[in-house]
Amino acid sequence: MEENKNNKIERPPVVVIMGHIDHGKSTLLDYIRKTNIVEKEIGGITQNISAYEVIHTETDTKKERKITFIDTPGHESFSKMRERGAQIADIAILIVSAEDGVKPQTIEAWKTIVGNKIPCIVAINKVDKPNANIEKTKTELAENEIYLENYGGKIPFVEISAKIGTSVNELLSLINLVAEMENFTGNKNENASGLVLEANLDSRRGIEATLVIKNGTLSKGMTVVVGDSVCSTNIMEDFKGKSINEVTFSSPVRLVGFCKIPQIGAPFKSFKNKREAEEYISSIKSDLESSKNRDAVLSEKENGKKIIPIILKADISGSIEAIEKEIKKILVENAEFKIVQKGVGPIGESDIKTISGGENVIVIGFNVKIDKSAIELAEKRGITISFFDIIYKMTEWLEVEMEKRRPKIETIETTGKAKILKVFSRTKERQIVGGKVIKGRIILDKVVKIMRREFEIGRGKIVNLEKSKAKVKEVEEGAEFGMMIESKIEIVESDIIESFNVTQK
């Protein structure tokens, strides 16, 4: 134990940048990437999480220090992805536009940072813009209990322009200063452990995942375990896609060849060989099975609503998370969507085969293609598959589908009542009666209820209606009338005729 303590050394910080959409997260990351990474790396991160390392050279000491950055999407739908980024990170940067000030996702990001108890730096961005109002932004932050240094609190901040690079070096130096104060350490001699940042199915390479190592070292020949998903480290890549043989703490690493898609956000462990990994899986197997059984029991609970099943295939696990969150927001009283099957990768024949005949399942593909065999089988079975590449368009479509498919409740609204004062004649199916409208209106050709002592005894249809011996289409409240009513029920004096409308809600 003492030996392990002695082996602990300083490790680079893992940093997450959070904030409202369009406040400059991607611009800042792009600027840092271009100025601190020698090899060009693809930018323009939008709906996916990404992680990469930069080398920052301190201005005073000229010392080179590594920082790992995690980018998280700003749109409200992707809050789970942001939460995951915050759970993996050591330090959070809350970016706020000096033009727009505090916005809803600023508050949401702040709550996530506080909830995860990680140190935070505020970056007030777009200070170069003509409409920038730094003092107003600081006031708004304070109004939302985000107290900066010299403004009633201890949160360090930097005023930056991510676009032209103003004070970005100061921000990187501040990250390293906070990291020094927090004293992040790791042991290179231990087997690597950390968390799964992202996972997806590559059509050529198979299941791959991005991991962030929080301690230890990962080398070729080792085996990684995430729950009941296993992967050898034969194919290891750094954040630039370059093949590597070894990687240590704070670094992102991409592994290819998982036996099943690992759960994103889940912790991983690594082992020197496959036998050790299998022994570990065996030791936790009962816990995994009891957890699955518990989830199955919870999902089977009846809540009295009509369940509309969805099969969902998406490009990456993060998209599935965001879509699940949006689907949960579609709330109606008597029905709900339930994702019965989900996965990463193209829609295949096996996905369609799981749908039983007559089952009214919605099949959705998000940013994915479909196999030819799956198209043929879906056509044969009359199954419709819907494709989307924008989440809000998918939710708008689902809202329309919910309205079509949910059970409709019939509401009967009484529009008129008339009391029968006299019965004139009767045949097998028709009667001529006289009466007076006591409420609302009585209308020609309407189906009416025949009420006796407040109970419905049958129904009939008004086929002729007269007022003052003239044929009319309706009789208003207070007026007397004569009518011919088509009904097999014998109407007597003092019966009530009720006209009504049926609406579906």
C-alpha positions in Angstrom: 0.0 0.0 0.0 2.9 2.4 1.0 4.6 1.5 -2.3 1.5 2.4 -4.3 1.4 5.8 -2.5 5.1 6.5 -3.4 4.4 5.6 -7.1 1.7 8.3 -7.3 2.7 11.3 -9.5 1.1 14.4 -10.9 -1.4 13.7 -13.7 -2.7 16.1 -16.3 -6.2 17.5 -15.7 -9.3 16.3 -17.7 -11.3 19.4 -18.5 -14.9 19.8 -19.7 -16.2 22.9 -21.4 -19.9 23.6 -20.7 -22.4 26.3 -21.4 -25.3 27.5 -23.5 -25.5 26.7 -27.2 -23.7 29.4 -29.4 -21.7 30.8 -26.5 -18.5 29.7 -28.1 -17.5 26.2 -26.7 -16.6 24.8 -30.1 -14.9 28.0 -31.2 -12.7 27.9 -28.0 -11.9 24.3 -28.5 -11.1 24.9 -32.2 -8.7 27.7 -31.2 -7.0 25.7 -28.5 -6.7 22.7 -30.9 -5.2 24.8 -33.8 -2.7 26.6 -31.6 -1.7 23.7 -29.3 -1.8 20.6 -31.4 0.9 20.2 -34.1 -0.9 17.8 -36.3 -4.2 19.0 -37.8 -7.3 17.4 -36.3 -10.8 17.5 -37.5 -13.0 20.1 -35.8 -16.7 21.1 -36.0 -18.0 19.1 -33.1 -21.8 19.3 -32.9 -23.8 16.4 -31.7 -21.0 14.0 -30.6 -18.8 14.1 -27.5 -15.1 14.3 -28.4 -11.9 14.3 -26.3 -8.4 15.3 -27.2 -5.1 16.3 -25.6 -3.2 19.6 -26.0 0.3 20.6 -24.9 0.4 24.1 -23.3 3.7 25.8 -22.9 3.7 28.1 -19.8 4.8 31.6 -20.7 7.0 32.2 -17.7 8.7 28.8 -17.1 8.4 27.5 -20.7 7.4 24.2 -19.1 5.2 22.0 -21.4 2.1 20.6 -19.7 -0.6 18.3 -21.0 -4.4 19.0 -20.7 -7.2 16.7 -21.9 -10.3 18.4 -23.1 -13.8 16.9 -23.4 -16.3 18.7 -25.6 -20.0 18.4 -24.8 -22.9 19.6 -27.0 -24.8 22.7 -25.9 -28.3 21.9 -27.0 -30.8 21.1 -24.2 -31.5 17.6 -25.6 -27.9 16.6 -24.8 -27.9 17.2 -21.1 -27.1 13.6 -20.3 -24.0 13.8 -22.5 -23.0 17.0 -20.6 -23.6 15.2 -17.3 -21.3 12.4 -18.4 -18.6 14.8 -19.5 -18.8 16.5 -16.1 -18.6 13.1 -14.3 -15.4 12.2 -16.2 -13.7 15.6 -15.9 -11.5 17.0 -13.1 -12.2 20.7 -13.9 -15.1 22.4 -15.6 -15.0 25.6 -17.7 -18.3 27.4 -17.7 -18.4 29.5 -20.9 -20.7 32.5 -20.9 -21.2 35.0 -23.8 -20.6 38.6 -22.8 -23.2 39.5 -25.5 -26.1 37.2 -24.3 -25.3 36.8 -20.6 -26.7 33.9 -18.6 -29.1 31.6 -20.5 -31.1 28.4 -19.6 -28.2 26.0 -20.5 -25.8 28.1 -18.5 -27.8 27.4 -15.4 -28.3 23.8 -16.3 -24.5 23.4 -16.8 -23.8 25.1 -13.5 -26.1 22.8 -11.6 -24.3 19.8 -13.3 -20.9 21.2 -12.2 -22.1 21.8 -8.6 -23.8 18.4 -8.5 -20.5 16.7 -9.5 -18.5 18.7 -7.1 -15.7 19.6 -9.5 -13.7 22.9 -9.5 -14.9 25.4 -12.0 -13.4 28.3 -14.0 -15.7 30.8 -15.7 -14.7 32.0 -19.2 -16.6 35.2 -20.2 -16.4 34.9 -24.0 -17.0 37.3 -27.0 -15.4 40.3 -25.2 -14.3 41.6 -28.6 -17.9 42.0 -29.8 -19.5 45.5 -30.0 -22.5 44.4 -27.9 -20.3 42.8 -25.2 -21.3 43.9 -21.7 -18.9 42.2 -19.3 -20.2 43.9 -16.1 -23.8 43.0 -16.9 -22.7 39.3 -17.5 -20.9 39.3 -14.1 -24.1 40.7 -12.4 -26.3 38.1 -14.0 -23.9 35.3 -12.9 -24.1 36.7 -9.3 -27.9 36.9 -9.5 -27.8 33.1 -10.3 -25.5 32.4 -7.4 -22.4 32.0 -9.5 -20.0 34.2 -7.5 -16.8 35.2 -9.3 -13.5 36.3 -7.6 -13.8 40.0 -6.5 -17.6 39.7 -7.1 -18.6 38.1 -3.8 -17.1 34.7 -4.4 -14.1 32.6 -5.1 -14.7 31.3 -8.7 -11.7 32.2 -10.9 -12.6 33.8 -14.3 -11.0 34.9 -17.5 -12.3 37.4 -20.1 -11.6 35.9 -23.5 -12.3 36.0 -27.2 -12.3 32.4 -28.4 -12.5 33.7 -32.0 -9.3 35.8 -32.0 -7.6 34.1 -29.1 -7.6 36.9 -26.5 -6.5 35.6 -23.1 -6.9 31.9 -24.1 -3.3 31.3 -23.0 -4.2 32.9 -19.6 -7.2 30.4 -19.4 -4.9 27.4 -20.1 -2.4 28.7 -17.4 -5.3 29.1 -15.0 -6.4 25.5 -15.7 -2.9 24.3 -14.8 -2.9 26.5 -11.6 -6.2 25.0 -10.5 -4.9 21.5 -11.3 -1.8 22.2 -9.1 -4.0 23.3 -6.2 -6.3 20.3 -6.5 -3.2 18.0 -6.7 -4.5 15.4 -9.2 -2.3 12.3 -9.1 -2.1 8.8 -10.6 -0.1 5.6 -10.5 1.4 4.5 -13.9 2.3 1.1 -12.5 -1.4 0.1 -11.9 -3.7 -1.4 -14.5 -5.7 1.4 -16.3 -9.2 2.3 -15.0 -11.5 5.1 -15.9 -14.8 5.8 -17.7 -16.5 5.2 -21.1 -17.0 8.5 -22.9 -18.6 7.3 -26.1 -19.4 4.0 -28.0 -20.6 3.2 -31.5 -20.7 0.5 -34.1 -18.5 1.0 -37.1 -19.8 -0.9 -40.1 -16.2 -1.9 -41.1 -14.4 -2.3 -37.8 -17.1 -3.4 -35.4 -17.9 -2.0 -31.9 -15.5 0.7 -30.7 -15.5 3.0 -27.7 -13.6 6.0 -26.4 -12.4 5.7 -22.9 -10.8 8.3 -20.6 -8.1 6.8 -18.3 -8.2 8.3 -14.8 -5.5 6.1 -13.4 -2.9 3.5 -14.4 -1.5 2.4 -17.8 -3.1 0.5 -20.7 -0.9 -1.5 -23.0 -1.3 -3.8 -25.9 -2.1 -7.3 -24.9 -4.3 -6.3 -22.0 -8.1 -6.9 -21.7 -10.7 -4.2 -20.8 -14.0 -4.9 -19.1 -17.1 -2.7 -18.9 -19.9 -4.5 -17.2 -20.3 -7.7 -19.3 -18.7 -6.1 -22.4 -15.1 -7.2 -23.1 -12.4 -5.9 -25.4 -8.7 -6.8 -26.1 -6.3 -3.9 -26.6 -5.0 -5.2 -29.9 -6.3 -2.0 -31.7 -5.6 1.1 -29.6 -5.7 4.6 -31.1 -5.1 8.1 -29.7 -7.5 11.0 -30.2 -6.0 11.6 -33.7 -6.7 8.0 -34.8 -3.0 7.1 -34.6 -2.2 3.6 -33.6 -0.5 3.4 -30.2 1.0 0.6 -28.0 0.6 2.2 -24.6 -1.3 5.0 -23.0 -1.6 6.3 -19.4 -3.8 8.4 -17.2 -5.9 11.4 -18.3 -5.6 10.4 -21.9 -8.5 9.5 -24.2 -8.1 6.2 -26.0 -10.2 4.5 -28.6 -10.5 0.7 -28.5 -11.9 -1.4 -31.3 -13.4 -4.9 -30.9 -15.8 -4.9 -27.9 -18.0 -8.0 -27.8 -21.1 -5.8 -27.2 -21.7 -2.1 -27.0 -20.4 -0.9 -23.6 -22.6 1.4 -21.5 -21.5 5.0 -21.9 -20.6 6.7 -18.6 -19.8 3.3 -17.1 -16.5 2.6 -15.3 -14.0 0.3 -16.9 -11.2 -1.9 -15.5 -8.3 -3.5 -17.3 -6.4 -6.7 -16.8 -3.0 -8.1 -17.8 -4.7 -11.1 -19.6 -8.0 -12.5 -20.7 -8.1 -15.1 -17.8 -7.9 -12.4 -15.2 -10.7 -10.5 -17.0 -12.9 -13.6 -17.1 -12.4 -14.3 -13.4 -13.4 -10.7 -12.6 -16.6 -11.0 -14.8 -17.5 -14.3 -13.1 -17.2 -12.5 -9.7 -19.6 -9.7 -10.7 -21.9 -11.9 -12.8 -24.6 -12.3 -10.1 -24.7 -8.5 -9.5 -25.2 -7.9 -13.2 -28.0 -10.5 -13.5 -29.8 -9.2 -10.4 -29.6 -5.6 -11.9 -31.0 -6.8 -15.2 -33.9 -8.7 -13.4 -34.7 -5.7 -11.4 -34.9 -3.5 -14.5 -37.1 -6.1 -16.2 -39.5 -6.1 -13.2 -39.7 -2.3 -13.3 -40.3 -2.2 -17.0 -43.2 -4.7 -16.8 -45.2 -2.7 -14.3 -48.6 -1.7 -15.7 -49.6 1.9 -15.4 -52.9 1.7 -17.2 -51.6 3.5 -20.3 -51.5 2.2 -23.9 -47.9 1.4 -24.7 -46.7 2.5 -28.2 -43.5 0.5 -28.8 -40.5 2.0 -30.6 -37.5 0.3 -32.1 -34.6 2.8 -32.3 -31.3 2.6 -34.2 -28.9 5.5 -34.1 -25.4 6.4 -35.2 -23.9 6.7 -31.7 -24.9 6.0 -28.1 -25.0 9.7 -27.3 -27.7 10.2 -29.9 -29.8 7.4 -28.3 -29.5 9.1 -24.9 -30.6 12.4 -26.3 -33.5 10.9 -28.2 -34.7 8.9 -25.1 -34.8 12.1 -23.2 -36.9 13.9 -25.8 -39.3 11.0 -26.2 -39.9 11.0 -22.4 -41.1 14.6 -22.8 -44.1 13.5 -25.0 -46.7 13.2 -22.3 -50.4 12.3 -22.8 -52.8 11.0 -20.2 -53.6 7.6 -21.6 -50.6 6.5 -23.7 -46.8 6.6 -23.7 -44.0 5.7 -26.0 -41.7 2.9 -24.9 -38.3 2.1 -26.5 -38.5 -1.7 -26.6 -35.3 -2.2 -28.6 -32.4 0.2 -29.3 -29.0 -0.1 -30.8 -26.1 1.6 -32.6 -25.6 1.0 -36.3 -27.7 0.5 -39.5 -31.2 -1.1 -39.4 -30.7 -4.8 -40.2 -32.9 -7.7 -41.0 -32.7 -9.0 -37.4 -34.3 -5.7 -36.2 -37.3 -6.2 -38.4 -37.6 -9.9 -37.5 -38.2 -9.1 -33.8 -41.5 -7.4 -34.8 -44.5 -9.8 -34.5 -47.3 -9.8 -37.0 -50.0 -7.2 -36.2 -47.7 -5.4 -33.7 -48.1 -1.6 -34.2 -44.4 -0.8 -33.7 -42.7 2.4 -34.7 -39.2 1.8 -36.3 -36.9 4.9 -36.3 -33.5 5.3 -37.8 -31.5 8.3 -36.7 -28.5 9.2 -38.9 -28.2 5.5 -40.0 -28.8 3.5 -43.2 -30.8 0.3 -43.7 -29.7 -3.0 -45.1 -31.4 -4.1 -48.4 -32.6 -7.3 -46.7 -34.3 -5.3 -44.0 -36.1 -3.1 -46.6 -37.4 -6.2 -48.3 -38.6 -7.8 -45.1 -40.2 -4.6 -43.9 -42.1 -4.2 -47.2 -43.3 -7.8 -47.0 -44.6 -7.3 -43.4 -46.1 -3.9 -44.1 -43.8 -2.2 -41.6 -43.0 1.5 -42.0 -39.5 2.7 -41.1 -38.9 6.4 -40.6 -35.6 8.2 -40.9 -34.4 11.4 -39.3 -31.2 13.4 -38.9 -32.5 16.2 -36.7 -33.9 15.4 -33.2 -36.6 18.1 -33.0 -38.1 17.0 -36.4 -38.3 13.5 -35.1 -40.1 14.6 -31.9 -42.5 16.7 -33.9 -43.3 13.7 -36.0 -43.7 11.5 -33.0 -46.2 14.0 -31.4 -48.4 13.6 -34.5 -48.1 9.8 -34.3 -49.0 9.8 -30.6 -52.2 11.8 -31.4 -53.1 9.3 -34.1 -52.4 6.2 -32.0 -53.5 7.0 -28.5 -56.9 5.8 -27.3 -59.6 8.3 -27.8 -62.1 9.0 -25.1 -65.7 9.7 -26.3 -67.3 12.6 -24.5 -71.1 13.0 -24.9 -72.4 16.6 -24.6 -76.1 17.3 -24.3 -77.2 20.0 -26.7 -80.9 20.0 -26.1 -83.8 18.6 -24.0 -87.5 18.3 -24.9 -90.4 17.0 -22.8 -93.0 14.9 -24.6 -96.5 16.3 -24.0 -98.6 14.2 -26.3 -98.3 11.0 -28.4 -100.4 11.2 -31.6 -99.8 8.0 -33.5 -97.4 5.0 -33.7 -96.4 2.4 -36.3 -93.9 -0.4 -35.9 -90.8 1.9 -36.3 -92.2 5.5 -36.3 -94.1 7.7 -33.9 -95.6 11.2 -34.2 -95.3 13.1 -30.9 -95.7 16.7 -29.6 -93.5 18.3 -27.1 -91.7 21.4 -25.7 -88.0 22.3 -25.8 -87.0 22.8 -22.2 -83.2 23.3 -22.8 -81.0 24.1 -25.8 -82.2 23.1 -29.2 -83.7 20.1 -30.9 -82.4 19.6 -34.5 -83.8 17.7 -37.5 -82.0 14.4 -38.6 -80.2 14.1 -35.2 -80.0 10.9 -33.2 -81.5 11.5 -29.8 -81.7 9.7 -26.5 -85.1 8.7 -25.1 -85.0 9.2 -21.4 -87.6 7.9 -18.8 -87.2 8.8 -15.1 -83.6 9.9 -15.9 -82.6 6.6 -17.4 -81.9 6.1 -21.1 -84.3 3.5 -22.5 -83.3 3.7 -26.1 -82.5 6.0 -29.1 -84.2 7.4 -32.1 -83.8 9.7 -35.1 -85.8 12.8 -35.8 -87.0 12.4 -39.4 -89.5 15.3 -39.5 -89.8 18.4 -37.4 -92.6 21.0 -37.4 -93.2 24.3 -35.5 -96.6 26.0 -35.9 -97.5 23.5 -38.6 -94.5 24.5 -40.7 -91.5 22.2 -41.4 -88.4 23.5 -39.7 -84.7 22.3 -39.3 -84.6 23.1 -35.6 -86.7 24.3 -32.6 -85.2 26.6 -30.0 -85.7 26.6 -26.2 -89.2 27.4 -24.9 -90.9 26.5 -28.2 -93.5 23.7 -28.8 -93.2 21.4 -31.8 -94.5 18.3 -33.5 -92.0 15.6 -34.7 -91.8 12.2 -36.3 -89.3 10.1 -34.6 -87.9 6.8 -36.0 -87.5 4.3 -33.1 -88.5 0.8 -32.0 -88.9 2.1 -28.5 -92.5 3.1 -27.5 -92.5 6.8 -26.4 -95.0 7.9 -23.8 -96.0 11.3 -22.3 -93.5 12.9 -19.9 -90.5 11.1 -21.6 -87.6 13.3 -22.3 -85.9 13.5 -25.7 -82.2 14.5 -25.5 -80.1 15.6 -28.4 -76.3 15.4 -28.1 -72.9 15.7 -29.7 -70.1 13.1 -29.4 -66.5 14.4 -29.3 -63.3 12.4 -29.1 -60.6 13.6 -26.8 
